[in-house]
Amino acid sequence: MENLIALLVAAPLLGAAVLLCGGRRLDAVGHWIGTVLAFVSFAFGVILFADLLGKDAEHRTLMQHLFSWVPVQGFQADVTFRLDQLSMTFVLLITGVGSLIHLYSVGYMEHDERRRRFFGYLNLFLAAMLLLVIADNYLLLYVGWEGVGLASYLLIGFWQHKPSAATAAKKAFLVNRVGDMGLSIAIMLMFATFGTFAFGPVFGHVGDTSEGKLTAIALMLLLAACGKSAQVPLQSWLGDAMEGPTPVSALIHAATMVTAGVYLIVRSGAIFNAAPNAQLVVTVVGAVTLLFGAIVGCAKDDIKKALAGSTMSQIGYMVLAAGLGPIGYVFAIMHLVTHGFFKAGLFLGAGSVMHGMNDEVDMRKYGGLRKYMPVTFITFGLGYLAIIGFPGLSGFFSKDKIIEAAFAKGGTEGWILGACALLGAAITAFYMTRVMLMTFFGEERWKNQPTRSPQSPSAEPAAEHHGEHAEPHPHESPKVMTIPMIVLAVGSVFGGAFFSIGDRFLHWLEPVTGHSEGDSPVSAATVTGATMVCLIIGVGIAYAMYGRRTVPSVAPRGSLLTRAARRDLLQDDFNHVVLVRGGEHLTRSLVYVDHTLVDGVVNGTAASVGGLSGRMRRLQNGFARSYAVSMFGGAAVLVAATLLMRAV
């Protein structure tokens, strides 16, 4: 079975190569080639998963060595794949949800002239993400890490004719480069410390290394995770990335790219466990981000950007859990999987709404759509109930476990983290209820209101047919789009309960991640009760503001916090002032130092030598009488000096 591991990556990689190099002759079937190869990779994943289930828990690790990548004395880099319980979980999530998104894209991108290339990029993204999670060393993981960054750049900027999309792609690429520097530095520190970057030897020698070195490595890994998973302070790219096609949002922001940082932290658990100060920083980053994203999501009228804020917040929960160490590793991954179901379903539901609304994204121009789009309404509604933690649905089981784990940290830190997680649950219930009410309930605000110009090539044929400012005619999406939404909705409903029965998910991951119960000052029942109170409060406030009142077509000015949240809590302003302006001032200062000090020393030395040479050159005039006088003068000086020496 080990020989099948490489085929997980090979199938989508082959699809990317064929679709991107095959030319226009494949335009008619390219989308099906990409979709079939994604499902082929998923099939290999299911076969390997079945093989792992047939083994004892301690022996559920498959290794496949392909070749020696860099066979240099003192520096050995191998292309070796590792499939254990942790990587297997990601393989099934990436290929399963990714295949459904491929199928959905067949309908969503139907009218796009560059659809073949789009599916080539999707396959490339899938291959890179799979390489990232099955790599057996950090250097090979880094290859997949950079591949994901490249593919995300290509997908976010797929409609590069739009300045906003081109800018968003560059922003995501540059912000992630900051995090990538953290990963590259961490790998170099590992090699300098351990002499290797393979998982087994690195984790095996952690106990022999000083805490200071491990803290440095862990903080660099955290920096990398912040970039990929859009955590504070590298979160600014996530909202802008919504400029890509909606399937891209579902693929990148639900089940793959943004979860890579969580995977990196959990996979590196042995390092973080031995660096408690770094673990504390991880929990702080997660707690701050889960509140940051939730507040941003409350103020967005763009349905995709509201979900982007939600993604930032939910990944914050996962990072918080991962920072708790063995208490939270399992629950971080559990919430990651359930989030993959309901968030992918929510994004695809948003795309379905846009499909029926002439690509309008402003929720203030929606309303009453449940009558026209019943399948989208039901599937989106189930995803909504799952993400707010409605009892019995997947989010209820996974998010509540993270809140319990936060309190189980113990001490003041546990109370603070638990309170942040509960507050985040209340805000989540508020902004997601707001999205549901503004989109599917209330008056039909889209009637007699012109829609904005189409924002995507896929909308252009519809715009030509209806007129650029025609009234939308909402309708249900085709089955090729609704079937993936239904499958994801089923996962949103039953996934959490399936994982929780008999603690099967905990027992599945425990051999890799370890697990500790902690010492919680509050019972699980108390946490559940408090979470339900927060849910009711959040839903109630949202209903009072958006269910009982008329939603204005234009957003009111709002409070200072609301205006700041609409601008992503001024994250871009902060980056511009601190980083851009700061970088400009630093550059100018360095240029001034270079011109005045460095160039001054160099140019001054050159001028001094040149001046001295010019003066000495006057002595070499070519006249014999001048040379005779010089010789006479020199002889006179020598005679005088000799006489003076004797006299003394």
C-alpha positions in Angstrom: 0.0 0.0 0.0 2.9 2.4 0.6 3.4 2.7 -3.2 0.0 4.4 -3.5 1.0 7.4 -1.4 2.8 9.1 -4.2 -0.3 8.7 -6.4 -2.2 11.0 -4.1 -0.1 13.9 -5.4 0.6 12.4 -8.9 -3.1 12.4 -10.0 -3.8 16.2 -9.5 -0.3 17.0 -10.6 -0.9 15.2 -13.8 -4.1 17.0 -14.3 -2.4 20.4 -13.8 0.3 19.5 -16.3 -2.2 18.3 -18.9 -4.6 21.2 -18.5 -1.9 23.9 -18.4 0.2 22.5 -21.3 -2.5 20.9 -23.4 -3.7 24.0 -25.2 -7.1 25.0 -26.4 -7.8 21.6 -27.8 -8.8 20.5 -24.3 -11.2 23.5 -23.6 -14.3 21.3 -24.2 -13.3 18.6 -21.7 -10.6 20.2 -19.5 -13.0 20.8 -16.6 -14.0 17.1 -16.5 -10.3 16.0 -16.7 -9.5 18.1 -13.6 -12.6 17.0 -11.7 -12.0 13.3 -12.5 -8.4 13.4 -11.4 -9.4 15.1 -8.1 -11.8 12.3 -7.4 -9.1 9.7 -8.4 -6.9 11.2 -5.7 -9.8 11.0 -3.2 -10.2 7.3 -4.2 -6.6 6.6 -3.5 -7.0 8.3 -0.1 -10.0 6.1 0.8 -8.1 3.0 -0.1 -5.1 4.0 2.1 -7.5 5.0 4.9 -9.0 1.6 4.8 -5.6 0.1 5.0 -4.7 2.2 8.0 -7.9 1.1 9.8 -6.9 -2.5 9.4 -3.7 -1.9 11.4 -3.1 -1.5 15.1 -3.1 2.1 16.3 0.7 2.0 17.0 1.5 0.8 13.5 -0.7 3.2 11.4 2.3 4.9 9.7 3.1 4.3 6.1 6.4 5.5 4.6 7.4 5.8 0.9 10.9 6.8 -0.1 11.0 8.0 -3.7 14.6 9.2 -4.1 17.4 11.3 -2.5 16.8 14.8 -3.5 20.0 16.4 -2.2 22.6 13.6 -1.5 25.4 15.8 -0.3 27.8 14.9 2.5 26.5 16.5 5.7 23.2 17.6 4.0 20.8 14.9 3.2 17.4 15.8 1.8 15.0 13.0 0.7 11.7 12.9 -1.1 10.0 10.7 1.4 6.2 10.6 2.2 4.7 9.9 5.6 1.1 8.8 6.0 -0.1 8.6 9.5 -3.4 9.4 11.3 -2.8 13.2 11.2 -1.8 13.4 7.5 -4.5 10.9 6.6 -7.1 13.2 8.1 -5.9 16.0 6.0 -5.7 13.9 2.8 -9.3 12.9 3.1 -10.4 16.4 3.9 -8.4 18.0 1.0 -9.3 15.5 -1.6 -12.9 15.0 -0.5 -13.9 18.6 -0.1 -11.6 19.6 -3.0 -13.3 17.1 -5.4 -16.7 18.5 -4.5 -15.5 22.0 -5.1 -14.2 20.9 -8.5 -17.6 19.5 -9.3 -19.3 22.7 -8.2 -16.9 24.7 -10.4 -18.1 22.9 -13.5 -21.4 24.8 -13.2 -20.1 27.9 -11.6 -17.4 28.6 -14.3 -19.5 27.3 -17.2 -19.4 30.6 -19.2 -15.7 31.4 -18.5 -13.5 31.2 -21.6 -10.5 30.2 -19.5 -12.2 27.4 -17.5 -9.6 24.9 -18.6 -6.8 26.9 -17.0 -8.9 27.5 -13.9 -9.2 23.7 -13.4 -5.5 23.4 -14.0 -4.8 25.8 -11.2 -7.3 23.9 -8.9 -5.4 20.7 -9.6 -2.1 22.4 -9.0 -3.4 23.7 -5.7 -4.6 20.2 -4.6 -1.3 18.6 -5.5 0.7 21.2 -3.6 -1.5 20.9 -0.5 -1.3 17.2 -0.5 2.5 17.3 -0.8 2.6 19.7 2.2 0.7 17.3 4.5 2.3 14.0 3.5 6.0 15.3 3.5 8.2 13.5 6.0 10.6 16.4 6.4 10.3 20.2 6.7 12.2 20.9 3.5 9.8 18.9 1.4 6.9 20.4 3.4 8.4 23.8 2.4 8.1 22.8 -1.3 4.4 22.1 -0.9 4.1 25.3 1.2 5.4 27.4 -1.6 3.4 25.5 -4.2 0.2 26.4 -2.2 1.3 30.0 -2.2 1.9 30.1 -5.9 -1.4 28.3 -6.7 -3.4 30.6 -4.4 -1.8 33.6 -6.2 -2.9 32.3 -9.5 -6.4 31.5 -8.3 -7.1 34.7 -6.3 -5.9 36.8 -9.3 -7.6 34.5 -11.9 -9.7 37.4 -13.1 -6.6 39.7 -13.3 -8.4 42.0 -15.7 -10.0 43.4 -12.6 -7.5 45.7 -10.8 -9.0 44.7 -7.4 -8.3 41.0 -8.2 -4.8 41.6 -9.4 -4.1 43.7 -6.3 -5.6 41.1 -4.0 -3.4 38.3 -5.5 -0.3 40.4 -5.0 -1.2 41.3 -1.5 -1.8 37.6 -0.5 1.4 36.6 -2.2 3.5 39.3 -0.4 2.0 38.9 3.0 2.5 35.2 2.8 6.2 35.8 1.9 6.6 37.2 5.3 5.3 34.0 6.9 7.4 31.9 4.5 10.5 33.6 5.7 9.6 32.4 9.2 9.4 28.8 7.9 12.7 29.0 6.0 14.5 30.5 9.1 12.9 27.7 11.2 14.3 25.1 8.8 17.7 26.6 8.9 17.7 26.8 12.7 16.7 23.1 12.8 19.5 22.1 10.6 22.0 24.1 12.6 20.6 22.6 15.8 19.8 19.0 14.9 21.8 18.5 11.7 18.6 17.4 9.9 15.1 18.6 9.2 13.4 15.2 9.0 10.4 14.9 11.4 11.7 11.8 13.3 15.2 12.9 14.1 14.1 16.5 14.9 11.4 15.4 17.3 13.6 12.7 18.8 16.3 15.2 19.8 14.0 17.9 21.2 14.7 16.7 24.8 18.5 17.3 24.3 18.1 20.9 23.1 17.9 24.1 25.1 14.6 25.8 25.6 15.9 29.0 24.0 16.7 27.4 20.7 13.4 25.5 20.7 11.5 28.7 21.4 13.2 30.5 18.5 12.3 27.6 16.2 8.7 27.5 17.5 8.2 31.3 17.1 9.4 31.1 13.5 7.0 28.2 12.8 4.2 30.3 14.3 5.1 33.2 12.0 4.8 30.9 9.1 1.4 29.7 10.4 0.2 33.2 10.8 0.8 33.9 7.2 -0.9 30.8 5.7 -3.8 30.8 8.2 -4.4 34.5 8.2 -3.7 35.1 11.9 -2.8 38.4 13.5 -0.6 40.1 12.5 -0.5 38.6 9.0 -4.3 38.5 8.5 -4.8 41.4 6.1 -4.8 39.4 2.9 -7.8 37.1 3.6 -10.7 39.5 3.0 -9.2 40.8 -0.2 -8.7 37.3 -1.5 -12.5 37.1 -1.9 -11.9 38.8 -5.3 -11.2 35.3 -6.7 -14.0 33.1 -8.0 -16.2 31.8 -5.2 -15.0 28.1 -5.6 -11.5 29.5 -4.8 -12.8 31.0 -1.6 -14.3 27.6 -0.6 -11.1 25.7 -1.5 -8.6 28.1 0.0 -10.5 29.5 3.0 -12.4 26.4 4.2 -10.5 23.1 3.8 -7.0 23.7 2.5 -4.7 26.7 2.5 -5.8 28.5 5.7 -5.6 25.2 7.6 -2.0 24.6 6.7 -0.8 26.8 9.6 -2.8 24.7 12.1 -1.3 21.5 10.6 2.2 22.9 10.9 1.7 23.7 14.6 0.1 20.4 15.5 2.7 18.4 13.4 5.4 20.3 15.3 3.8 19.6 18.6 7.0 18.1 20.1 8.8 21.4 19.6 6.0 23.5 21.0 5.5 21.2 24.0 9.1 21.9 25.0 8.8 25.7 24.4 6.0 26.8 26.8 6.6 30.5 26.1 6.0 29.9 22.4 2.9 28.0 23.3 1.6 31.0 25.2 2.2 33.2 22.2 0.3 30.8 20.1 -2.8 30.9 22.4 -2.7 34.7 22.5 -2.5 34.9 18.7 -5.5 32.5 18.4 -7.6 34.3 21.0 -6.9 37.7 19.5 -7.6 36.5 16.0 -10.9 34.7 16.8 -12.3 38.0 18.3 -10.7 40.1 15.5 -12.3 38.1 12.7 -15.6 37.8 14.4 -15.9 41.6 14.9 -14.9 42.2 11.3 -17.6 39.7 10.1 -20.3 41.6 12.0 -19.9 44.8 9.8 -19.4 43.4 6.3 -22.3 43.7 3.8 -20.4 41.7 1.2 -21.5 38.1 1.8 -18.2 36.6 0.9 -16.2 39.0 3.1 -18.5 38.3 6.0 -17.6 34.7 5.6 -14.0 35.6 5.3 -14.1 37.3 8.7 -15.8 34.1 9.9 -13.0 32.0 8.5 -10.3 34.1 10.3 -12.2 33.7 13.5 -12.7 30.0 13.3 -9.1 29.4 12.4 -8.4 31.5 15.5 -10.2 28.9 17.5 -8.1 26.1 16.0 -4.8 28.0 16.7 -6.0 28.7 20.2 -6.6 25.0 20.7 -3.2 24.1 19.1 -1.5 26.4 21.5 -2.9 24.5 24.5 -0.7 21.6 23.6 -1.9 18.0 24.2 -5.0 19.4 25.8 -6.2 20.8 22.5 -4.3 19.3 19.6 -7.1 16.7 18.8 -9.8 19.3 19.1 -8.0 21.8 16.9 -7.9 19.2 14.1 -11.5 18.1 14.8 -12.8 21.6 14.5 -10.6 22.0 11.4 -12.4 19.0 9.8 -15.9 20.1 10.7 -15.1 23.6 9.7 -14.1 22.2 6.3 -17.6 20.9 5.8 -19.7 23.8 7.0 -17.5 26.6 5.8 -17.1 25.1 2.3 -20.8 24.6 2.2 -21.4 28.3 3.2 -19.0 29.6 0.6 -20.6 27.4 -2.1 -24.0 28.6 -0.9 -22.8 32.2 -1.2 -21.7 31.4 -4.7 -25.1 29.9 -5.5 -26.8 33.1 -4.3 -24.5 35.2 -6.4 -25.2 32.9 -9.4 -28.9 33.6 -9.1 -28.4 37.4 -8.3 -26.3 38.5 -11.3 -23.2 38.2 -9.2 -24.4 40.7 -6.7 -22.5 40.3 -3.3 -24.2 43.1 -1.3 -26.5 41.4 1.2 -28.5 44.7 1.5 -29.7 43.9 -2.0 -30.9 40.4 -1.1 -33.8 39.4 1.1 -36.5 36.8 0.8 -34.4 34.5 -1.3 -35.5 31.3 0.5 -38.6 31.1 -1.7 -36.6 31.2 -4.9 -33.6 29.1 -3.9 -34.9 26.4 -1.5 -31.9 24.0 -1.8 -29.4 26.8 -1.3 -31.5 28.0 1.6 -31.6 24.6 3.4 -27.9 23.7 2.8 -26.7 27.2 3.7 -29.0 27.1 6.8 -27.6 23.8 8.0 -24.1 25.3 7.6 -25.2 28.3 9.6 -26.6 26.2 12.4 -23.4 24.1 12.4 -21.0 27.1 12.7 -22.9 28.8 15.5 -22.8 25.6 17.5 -26.5 24.5 17.4 -26.9 21.4 19.6 -26.4 18.2 17.7 -24.6 19.7 14.6 -20.9 19.4 13.9 -19.8 22.8 15.3 -21.5 22.1 18.6 -19.2 19.1 19.2 -15.9 20.6 17.9 -16.1 24.2 19.1 -17.4 23.3 22.6 -14.5 21.0 23.0 -12.1 23.8 22.3 -13.8 26.0 24.8 -13.6 23.2 27.4 -9.9 22.8 26.6 -9.3 26.5 27.0 -10.7 26.4 30.6 -8.8 23.2 31.2 -5.6 25.1 30.7 -6.1 26.2 34.3 -5.2 29.3 36.3 -5.8 32.9 35.1 -4.7 32.0 31.6 -7.4 29.4 31.3 -10.1 31.7 32.5 -9.1 34.5 30.1 -8.8 32.1 27.1 -12.1 30.5 28.0 -13.8 33.9 28.3 -12.5 34.9 24.9 -13.7 31.7 23.3 -17.2 32.2 24.8 -17.3 35.8 23.6 -16.3 34.6 20.2 -19.2 32.1 20.2 -21.7 34.9 21.0 -20.3 37.1 18.2 -20.3 34.2 15.8 -24.0 33.6 16.5 -24.7 37.3 15.9 -22.9 37.8 12.5 -24.0 34.5 11.0 -27.6 35.1 12.0 -27.2 38.6 10.4 -26.1 36.9 7.2 -29.0 34.5 7.2 -31.6 37.2 7.9 -30.3 39.7 5.3 -30.0 37.0 2.6 -33.0 34.7 2.9 -35.6 36.5 5.0 -37.3 39.9 5.1 -38.5 41.9 2.2 -37.2 41.3 -1.3 -34.9 44.3 -1.5 -33.5 43.4 -4.9 -36.7 44.3 -6.6 -36.6 47.6 -8.5 -33.0 48.1 -7.6 -30.3 48.1 -10.3 -27.4 45.7 -9.7 -23.9 46.7 -10.1 -21.8 45.8 -13.1 -20.8 42.2 -13.4 -17.6 41.4 -11.5 -16.6 38.3 -13.2 -16.2 36.9 -16.7 -18.7 34.2 -15.9 -21.3 37.0 -15.3 -20.7 38.7 -18.7 -23.0 36.4 -20.8 -25.8 37.0 -18.3 -25.2 40.7 -18.3 -25.4 40.8 -22.1 -28.7 39.0 -21.9 -30.3 40.9 -19.1 -28.7 44.3 -19.5 -25.9 45.6 -17.4 -28.3 47.1 -14.8 -31.2 44.7 -15.2 -33.2 43.5 -12.2 -32.0 40.1 -11.1 -34.3 37.0 -11.4 -33.2 34.7 -8.5 -33.3 31.1 -9.3 -31.9 27.8 -8.0 -28.5 26.7 -9.2 -28.1 23.6 -11.4 -27.6 20.2 -9.9 -23.9 20.1 -10.6 -23.7 23.0 -8.1 -26.4 21.9 -5.6 -25.2 18.3 -5.2 -21.8 19.3 -3.6 -23.7 21.7 -1.4 -26.0 18.9 -0.2 -23.1 16.5 0.5 -21.3 19.2 2.5 -24.5 20.0 4.4 -24.7 16.3 5.4 -21.2 16.5 6.8 -22.1 19.8 8.6 -25.0 18.0 10.3 -23.5 14.6 11.2 -19.7 15.0 11.1 -19.3 16.2 14.7 -21.5 13.6 16.2 -19.8 10.8 14.2 -16.4 11.9 15.4 -17.5 12.3 19.0 -19.3 8.9 19.5 -17.0 6.8 21.7 -14.3 9.6 21.3 -13.4 7.9 18.0 -11.6 11.0 16.6 -9.6 11.4 19.8 -8.5 7.8 19.8 -7.7 8.1 16.1 -5.3 11.0 16.5 -4.0 10.4 20.0 -1.1 8.1 18.9 0.3 11.0 16.8 -0.7 14.1 18.7 -0.9 12.8 22.3 -3.7 13.9 24.6 -4.1 15.3 28.1 -7.4 16.0 29.9 -6.0 19.0 31.8 -7.6 20.3 35.0 -10.7 22.3 34.2 -12.2 24.4 37.0 -15.6 24.1 35.3 -17.5 21.0 34.2 -18.3 20.2 30.6 -22.0 20.7 31.3 -21.3 24.2 32.6 -19.3 25.1 29.5 -22.1 23.8 27.3 -24.7 25.8 29.2 -22.6 28.9 29.0 -22.1 28.4 25.2 -25.9 28.0 24.7 -26.5 31.2 26.6 -24.0 33.0 24.3 -25.6 31.5 21.3 -29.1 32.6 22.3 -27.8 36.1 23.1 -26.1 36.4 19.8 -29.0 35.2 17.8 -31.4 37.3 19.8 -29.5 40.6 19.2 -29.2 39.8 15.5 -32.9 39.1 15.2 -33.8 42.3 17.0 -31.6 44.3 14.7 -32.2 42.6 11.3 -35.3 40.4 11.7 -37.7 42.9 13.3 -36.4 46.0 11.5 -36.3 47.0 7.9 -32.8 46.6 6.5 -31.8 49.8 4.7 -30.5 49.4 1.2 -27.5 51.7 2.1 -25.5 50.9 5.2 -25.9 53.6 7.9 -22.9 55.4 9.2 -22.8 53.4 12.4 -20.6 53.7 15.5 -16.9 54.2 15.5 -16.4 50.5 16.1 -18.7 49.6 13.2 -16.9 52.0 10.8 -13.5 50.5 11.9 -14.8 47.0 11.4 -15.9 47.8 7.9 -12.3 48.8 7.3 -11.1 45.5 8.8 -10.4 47.1 12.1 -7.9 49.4 10.3 -5.5 46.6 9.7 -4.5 48.0 6.3 -4.1 51.5 7.8 -1.9 50.1 10.5 0.2 48.2 7.9 0.5 51.3 5.8 1.6 53.5 8.6 3.9 51.1 10.4 5.2 48.9 7.6 4.8 50.9 4.4 5.6 54.4 5.8 8.0 52.9 8.3 9.7 51.1 5.4 9.9 54.3 3.4 11.5 56.2 6.3 13.9 53.4 7.0 14.8 53.2 3.3 15.4 57.0 3.1 17.5 56.9 6.3 19.6 54.1 4.8 20.0 56.0 1.5 21.0 59.2 3.5 23.6 57.2 5.4 24.8 55.6 2.2 25.1 58.9 0.4 26.6 60.9 3.3 28.6 58.4 5.3 29.5 55.5 3.1 29.8 57.4 -0.2 31.4 60.3 1.7 34.2 58.0 3.0 34.7 56.4 -0.3 34.5 59.6 -2.4 36.6 61.5 0.2 39.4 58.9 0.1 39.3 58.9 -3.7 39.5 62.7 -3.8 42.4 62.8 -1.3 44.4 60.3 -3.3 43.5 62.1 -6.5 44.6 65.5 -5.0 47.8 64.1 -3.6 48.6 62.4 -6.9 48.0 65.7 -8.8 50.4 67.6 -6.6 53.0 64.9 -6.8 52.6 64.8 -10.6 53.9 68.3 -10.8 57.3 67.0 -9.7 57.5 64.8 -12.7 57.6 67.6 -15.4 60.3 66.0 -17.7 62.9 68.9 -17.3 66.5 67.7 -16.5 67.2 71.0 -14.6 64.3 70.3 -12.3 65.5 66.8 -11.6 69.1 68.2 -11.0 67.8 70.7 -8.6 65.8 68.0 -6.8 68.9 65.8 -6.6 71.0 68.7 -5.3 68.4 69.6 -2.8 68.1 66.0 -1.6 71.9 65.7 -1.3 72.1 69.0 0.6 69.5 67.7 3.0 71.4 64.5 3.5 74.7 66.4 4.1 73.1 68.7 6.5 71.5 65.9 8.4 74.8 64.0 8.6 76.7 67.1 9.9 73.9 67.7 12.4 74.1 64.1 13.7 77.9 64.3 14.2 77.6 67.6 16.0 75.2 66.2 18.4 
